[in-house]
């Protein structure tokens, strides 16, 4: 690492608020090879907001430090700290320096939690520079690596809620469709989640897709995709999938 002193500063601050037994549970729950200090998200966010000494540097230098920590730390909580630092920043303004560096952060992801927080950031970078970021997401969309492929579709949504959808259905659906028959559980959860969130903005298009692909989608993905529909519509869609899978 280029900045071992800064890594020690961040890690020691997080360890002071962590619980080792919870850290072991986090690693097992996520199937992650990384170590975890066992700090909960609210405490992590508060500590990151308090700051670290290197945050007084210029933005390019701060990013260089976080990049070194993300790519070199064996502690998953340090990666989460980097994400929490940039979360409020990318909400307000995306700097051109972010994507060339952060696009490599996917190389360290080995679990759904880091995949999700990184996808949240990528969604903001995508909205700011769709041409550049989308071309990379489309390449990851055809990758066999689970986390690259998962990030390629989860990054198409701003997490959840009424403002989560910012892309048209005809952009999102082909990318989701390329993942539809990937049977790995984290992939199927992602497929269902993206379809569910897209349904908020494009109910007719998403329902038509679900009806046409009821036999292809895993039950877990299909169930998640329809969970925000009205009860009667959900029953109708479940019956449709049952017939399609007979």
Beta strands, then each sheet from edge to edge (+ up, - down):
end
